[in-house]
Amino acid sequence: MARYRSESTYEQPLHRVEPDTRWKSLRQGDRVSVRTAPGYETTGLIHAVTEDHSAVWVDLDGGRGRTLLHCSDGIEILPPAS
């Protein structure tokens, strides 16, 4: 009897992701708008950016705390709408 094995996500190889050009231009102290999905947007201040610009810490406005965002999360980080 043959055994079938399905690979779990933790067994699959890692793939390198590259941030888009907007993420590469982010700097500590920048004011940004974070869009998680169409119609869901908030603003905040960049607290820290990793050296390769793949991850960003954002202090959200309105006392909503600090959040870590990764470029593979499918989140847009844009200059705030005026």
C-alpha positions as a Markdown table, in Angstrom:
| # | Residue | x | y | z |
|---|---|---|---|---|
| 1 | Met | 0.0 | 0.0 | 0.0 |
| 2 | Ala | 1.5 | 3.3 | -1.1 |
| 3 | Arg | 1.6 | 6.2 | 1.3 |
| 4 | Tyr | 0.7 | 9.7 | 0.2 |
| 5 | Arg | 2.4 | 12.5 | 1.9 |
| 6 | Ser | 1.3 | 16.1 | 1.7 |
| 7 | Glu | 3.8 | 18.8 | 2.6 |
| 8 | Ser | 2.8 | 21.1 | 5.3 |
| 9 | Thr | 3.7 | 24.8 | 5.0 |
| 10 | Tyr | 6.5 | 24.4 | 7.6 |
| 11 | Glu | 8.1 | 21.8 | 5.4 |
| 12 | Gln | 8.1 | 23.8 | 2.2 |
| 13 | Pro | 11.2 | 25.8 | 1.2 |
| 14 | Leu | 11.4 | 29.5 | 2.0 |
| 15 | His | 11.2 | 32.0 | -0.9 |
| 16 | Arg | 12.8 | 35.4 | -0.7 |
| 17 | Val | 10.4 | 38.3 | -1.2 |
| 18 | Glu | 11.3 | 41.7 | -2.5 |
| 19 | Pro | 9.6 | 44.9 | -1.2 |
| 20 | Asp | 8.2 | 47.2 | -3.9 |
| 21 | Thr | 9.7 | 50.6 | -4.6 |
| 22 | Arg | 7.4 | 52.4 | -2.1 |
| 23 | Trp | 8.6 | 50.2 | 0.7 |
| 24 | Lys | 12.2 | 50.8 | -0.3 |
| 25 | Ser | 11.8 | 54.6 | 0.1 |
| 26 | Leu | 10.4 | 54.4 | 3.7 |
| 27 | Arg | 12.4 | 56.1 | 6.4 |
| 28 | Gln | 12.1 | 56.3 | 10.2 |
| 29 | Gly | 9.8 | 59.3 | 11.1 |
| 30 | Asp | 7.8 | 59.2 | 7.8 |
| 31 | Arg | 4.1 | 59.8 | 8.1 |
| 32 | Val | 2.2 | 57.1 | 6.1 |
| 33 | Ser | -1.2 | 55.7 | 5.3 |
| 34 | Val | -1.5 | 51.9 | 5.8 |
| 35 | Arg | -4.1 | 50.2 | 3.6 |
| 36 | Thr | -4.8 | 46.6 | 4.7 |
| 37 | Ala | -7.7 | 46.0 | 2.2 |
| 38 | Pro | -9.9 | 48.1 | 0.0 |
| 39 | Gly | -11.8 | 50.4 | 2.3 |
| 40 | Tyr | -9.6 | 49.7 | 5.4 |
| 41 | Glu | -7.0 | 52.4 | 5.8 |
| 42 | Thr | -5.3 | 54.0 | 8.8 |
| 43 | Thr | -2.4 | 56.4 | 9.3 |
| 44 | Gly | 0.7 | 56.3 | 11.4 |
| 45 | Leu | 4.3 | 57.2 | 11.8 |
| 46 | Ile | 7.2 | 54.9 | 10.8 |
| 47 | His | 9.1 | 53.8 | 13.9 |
| 48 | Ala | 11.7 | 51.5 | 12.4 |
| 49 | Val | 12.6 | 49.9 | 9.0 |
| 50 | Thr | 14.7 | 46.8 | 8.6 |
| 51 | Glu | 17.9 | 47.2 | 6.6 |
| 52 | Asp | 16.4 | 45.3 | 3.6 |
| 53 | His | 13.1 | 47.2 | 3.8 |
| 54 | Ser | 11.1 | 44.0 | 4.0 |
| 55 | Ala | 9.6 | 44.8 | 7.4 |
| 56 | Val | 8.4 | 48.1 | 9.0 |
| 57 | Trp | 7.2 | 49.0 | 12.5 |
| 58 | Val | 4.4 | 51.6 | 12.4 |
| 59 | Asp | 3.1 | 53.6 | 15.4 |
| 60 | Leu | -0.6 | 53.8 | 14.5 |
| 61 | Asp | -2.5 | 57.1 | 15.1 |
| 62 | Gly | -5.3 | 57.3 | 17.7 |
| 63 | Gly | -3.5 | 55.3 | 20.3 |
| 64 | Arg | -3.9 | 52.0 | 18.4 |
| 65 | Gly | -0.4 | 50.9 | 19.2 |
| 66 | Arg | 2.6 | 49.8 | 17.2 |
| 67 | Thr | 2.4 | 47.1 | 14.5 |
| 68 | Leu | 4.9 | 45.1 | 12.5 |
| 69 | Leu | 4.2 | 44.9 | 8.8 |
| 70 | His | 6.0 | 42.7 | 6.3 |
| 71 | Cys | 6.1 | 43.2 | 2.6 |
| 72 | Ser | 4.6 | 39.8 | 2.0 |
| 73 | Asp | 1.5 | 40.6 | 4.1 |
| 74 | Gly | -0.2 | 42.2 | 1.1 |
| 75 | Ile | -0.4 | 45.6 | 2.8 |
| 76 | Glu | 0.1 | 48.9 | 1.0 |
| 77 | Ile | 2.1 | 51.7 | 2.7 |
| 78 | Leu | 1.6 | 55.1 | 1.1 |
| 79 | Pro | 2.1 | 58.7 | 1.8 |
| 80 | Pro | -1.0 | 59.9 | 3.6 |
| 81 | Ala | -3.9 | 61.4 | 1.6 |
| 82 | Ser | -4.0 | 65.1 | 1.9 |
